Amino acid sequence: MADALAQFASAKYISLETFRKTGAGVRTPVWFAADPAAPQIFYVYSEADAGKVKRIRNNSHLRVAPCDMRGTVRGAWVDAQAKIVEGSEAEKGQELLIQKYGLIKRIGDFFSRLMRHKQTLLRISVG
Protein backbone atom coordinates (compact mmCIF):
# COMPACT_ATOMS: atom_id res chain seq x y z
CA MET A 1 0.00 0.00 0.00
CA ALA A 2 2.90 2.37 0.73
CA ASP A 3 4.02 2.09 -2.92
CA ALA A 4 0.50 2.84 -4.13
CA LEU A 5 0.36 5.97 -1.93
CA ALA A 6 3.88 7.13 -2.86
CA GLN A 7 2.79 7.83 -6.44
CA PHE A 8 0.48 10.58 -5.14
CA ALA A 9 3.13 12.41 -3.07
CA SER A 10 4.13 14.91 -5.75
CA ALA A 11 0.93 14.85 -7.82
CA LYS A 12 -1.10 18.04 -8.24
CA TYR A 13 -4.15 16.26 -9.66
CA ILE A 14 -5.86 12.92 -9.35
CA SER A 15 -8.18 11.30 -11.81
CA LEU A 16 -11.31 10.39 -9.90
CA GLU A 17 -13.23 7.55 -11.54
CA THR A 18 -16.78 7.34 -10.25
CA PHE A 19 -19.34 4.86 -11.52
CA ARG A 20 -22.77 5.34 -13.07
CA LYS A 21 -25.67 3.07 -12.12
CA THR A 22 -24.91 1.11 -15.30
CA GLY A 23 -21.38 0.44 -14.02
CA ALA A 24 -19.72 2.69 -16.60
CA GLY A 25 -16.81 4.67 -15.19
CA VAL A 26 -16.55 8.45 -15.50
CA ARG A 27 -13.09 9.99 -15.01
CA THR A 28 -12.61 13.53 -13.76
CA PRO A 29 -9.29 15.28 -13.00
CA VAL A 30 -9.51 17.09 -9.64
CA TRP A 31 -7.33 18.88 -7.11
CA PHE A 32 -6.72 16.93 -3.93
CA ALA A 33 -4.90 17.22 -0.63
CA ALA A 34 -3.64 14.31 1.44
CA ASP A 35 -4.04 14.37 5.22
CA PRO A 36 -0.49 14.43 6.72
CA ALA A 37 -1.72 12.50 9.77
CA ALA A 38 -3.36 9.83 7.57
CA PRO A 39 -1.75 9.82 4.09
CA GLN A 40 -4.34 7.34 2.77
CA ILE A 41 -7.02 10.04 3.19
CA PHE A 42 -7.45 12.59 0.39
CA TYR A 43 -9.77 15.59 0.37
CA VAL A 44 -11.44 16.84 -2.80
CA TYR A 45 -13.93 19.67 -3.19
CA SER A 46 -16.63 19.98 -5.79
CA GLU A 47 -19.83 21.77 -6.57
CA ALA A 48 -22.58 20.05 -4.62
CA ASP A 49 -24.66 19.30 -7.73
CA ALA A 50 -21.77 18.00 -9.86
CA GLY A 51 -22.19 14.64 -11.55
CA LYS A 52 -19.35 13.05 -9.56
CA VAL A 53 -21.08 13.96 -6.29
CA LYS A 54 -24.37 12.48 -7.49
CA ARG A 55 -22.59 9.29 -8.56
CA ILE A 56 -20.82 9.04 -5.19
CA ARG A 57 -24.15 9.33 -3.39
CA ASN A 58 -25.31 6.28 -5.38
CA ASN A 59 -22.05 4.31 -5.17
CA SER A 60 -19.23 5.32 -2.82
CA HIS A 61 -16.72 2.95 -4.48
CA LEU A 62 -14.33 4.67 -6.89
CA ARG A 63 -10.78 4.54 -8.24
CA VAL A 64 -8.06 7.18 -8.19
CA ALA A 65 -4.78 7.63 -10.05
CA PRO A 66 -2.34 10.53 -10.33
CA CYS A 67 -2.87 12.55 -13.52
CA ASP A 68 -2.12 15.85 -15.22
CA MET A 69 -4.57 18.75 -15.42
CA ARG A 70 -6.19 17.27 -18.54
CA GLY A 71 -6.80 13.91 -16.90
CA THR A 72 -4.00 11.93 -18.56
CA VAL A 73 -3.22 9.21 -16.02
CA ARG A 74 0.39 9.20 -14.77
CA GLY A 75 0.31 6.19 -12.44
CA ALA A 76 -1.57 3.11 -11.29
CA TRP A 77 -5.26 3.03 -10.43
CA VAL A 78 -6.07 2.42 -6.76
CA ASP A 79 -9.45 1.44 -5.31
CA ALA A 80 -10.98 3.88 -2.85
CA GLN A 81 -14.16 4.82 -0.99
CA ALA A 82 -15.67 8.30 -0.90
CA LYS A 83 -17.76 10.05 1.70
CA ILE A 84 -19.27 13.52 1.74
CA VAL A 85 -18.03 15.30 4.86
CA GLU A 86 -19.29 18.35 6.73
CA GLY A 87 -18.43 20.43 9.76
CA SER A 88 -14.95 20.31 11.27
CA GLU A 89 -13.72 17.60 8.91
CA ALA A 90 -14.80 19.66 5.89
CA GLU A 91 -13.01 22.69 7.36
CA LYS A 92 -9.86 20.58 7.85
CA GLY A 93 -10.04 19.38 4.24
CA GLN A 94 -10.49 22.94 2.94
CA GLU A 95 -7.47 24.10 4.95
CA LEU A 96 -5.34 21.28 3.53
CA LEU A 97 -6.42 22.25 0.01
CA ILE A 98 -5.59 25.91 0.68
CA GLN A 99 -2.17 24.91 2.03
CA LYS A 100 -1.48 22.93 -1.13
CA TYR A 101 -2.94 25.26 -3.79
CA GLY A 102 -2.67 28.64 -2.03
CA LEU A 103 -3.88 31.79 -3.72
CA ILE A 104 -5.34 29.97 -6.73
CA LYS A 105 -7.65 28.00 -4.41
CA ARG A 106 -8.67 31.14 -2.52
CA ILE A 107 -9.49 32.97 -5.76
CA GLY A 108 -11.55 30.01 -6.98
CA ASP A 109 -13.45 29.91 -3.68
CA PHE A 110 -14.15 33.66 -3.91
CA PHE A 111 -15.68 33.36 -7.39
CA SER A 112 -17.57 30.24 -6.40
CA ARG A 113 -19.18 32.14 -3.50
CA LEU A 114 -19.78 35.16 -5.74
CA MET A 115 -21.69 32.94 -8.18
CA ARG A 116 -23.53 31.30 -5.25
CA HIS A 117 -22.28 27.82 -6.03
CA LYS A 118 -22.64 25.42 -3.16
CA GLN A 119 -19.47 23.43 -2.52
CA THR A 120 -19.19 20.04 -0.94
CA LEU A 121 -16.11 18.30 0.39
CA LEU A 122 -15.30 14.65 -0.25
CA ARG A 123 -13.07 12.41 1.85
CA ILE A 124 -11.44 9.75 -0.31
CA SER A 125 -10.09 6.73 1.61
CA VAL A 126 -7.51 4.92 -0.52
CA GLY A 127 -7.01 1.18 -0.21
URDASUL-V953592 format. One record per pair of residues at least 12 apart in sequence whose ideal C-beta (glycine too) atoms are under 6 Angstrom apart, sorted by the first residue. I is the first residue (numbers start at 0). GAP is how many residues later the second one is. Records with the same first field share a line. If there is no record, write none. Layout:
# URDASUL-V953592
I->GAP + GAP
This chain:
# URDASUL-V953592
0->126
3->74
4->34
6->59 + 68
7->58
10->55
12->16 + 54 + 56
13->18 + 50 + 52
14->12 + 14 + 50 + 52 + 56 + 58
15->12 + 14 + 48
16->45 + 46
17->34 + 37 + 38 + 44
18->40
26->44
27->24
28->38 + 42
29->14
30->70
31->12
32->63 + 64 + 67
39->86 + 87
40->84
41->82
42->50 + 53
43->78
44->74 + 76
45->74
46->70
47->70 + 72
52->67
55->26
59->21 + 22
61->18 + 20
62->14 + 16
63->14 + 16
64->12
77->48
79->44 + 45 + 46
80->44
81->40 + 42
82->40
83->36
84->36 + 38
89->31
92->28
